[in-house]
């Protein structure tokens, strides 16, 4: 929505509109889904005034009880982005969906970043080719984003690699505080730059490295939880998908089965809409398995990483 749209809310004049926009709250939907205390803290507007603004925004955005039938109709307009692999698309019910956060979990070298780079290119394709017809935000916390790889994948798909690179907005997060700041900025940045996909690779890295020891676990989980829910609100406010990658923890005391489990505990598990676990397969392939989803079955499939990006494995 535009600046005038915000100004039409009850109690929101030009000065208050400026404060809201400066805080990254550029649409009525963004205000409607953001906690009032967070808005008051970011803008300096009095809490009681913020409550009135949020109430007006929620009324304008129709954030109220709806029937399940209305929700079903709304989800018919949900978009899905192909991953470039028929097997992976089928595993995820047609691809990466908007209004949802999808998490890819796995140890190093299983293809988490490669999937993210592939999606950077796929999301820019037209809707009829399985894309989202928009730009991409990539928050890189580990320094693994490689433009040369984007160039290679774009060439393989027959699209202009330079144009593809121009449409990817990259931010290198150097610590957890910087990562949180970048997340906050997305509510303003996404609508202004036609962003259709947000990627955070990886979500948990800085938090694991900075909040060390059991005495800091509670603070870490609270901060992580806050960031994850902001990303969830982003998916709903702007009808886009968010992709996060996650690391694993190894249990050396486990002698049977996979000793690895996702990092982040229950906070990550509850926040993410769909969780996909990746591991190495035979003959250089990778195995992807849905381990949690509101409606996707716990199926698995194989794929491979090539110079073209992500490809199917011929059984």
URMOKA-V118485 format. One line per field, one symbol per residue. psi: psi as a letter, one per 40 degrees, with the letter a starting at -180 (. if undefined). A space follows every 10 residues. Layout:
# URMOKA-V118485
psi->???
This chain:
# URMOKA-V118485
psi->iiddddeeih ehaddddddd ddeegeiddd ddehhddddd dddeiidddd dddddddddd efgahiiddd ddddedehih hieehddddd defeahiifi hhhhiiiiee eddddddddd dddeiideee aefaiihhhh eefehhdddd ddddddefih ddddddehhh hhheiddddd ddddeddddd deffhehhhh hidedddddd ghiddedddd dddddddddd dddddddefi ihhiiiiihh heeheiahei iiieaddddd dhdhhhhiii aifeiihhhh ehidehigii iiiihaeebh iihh.
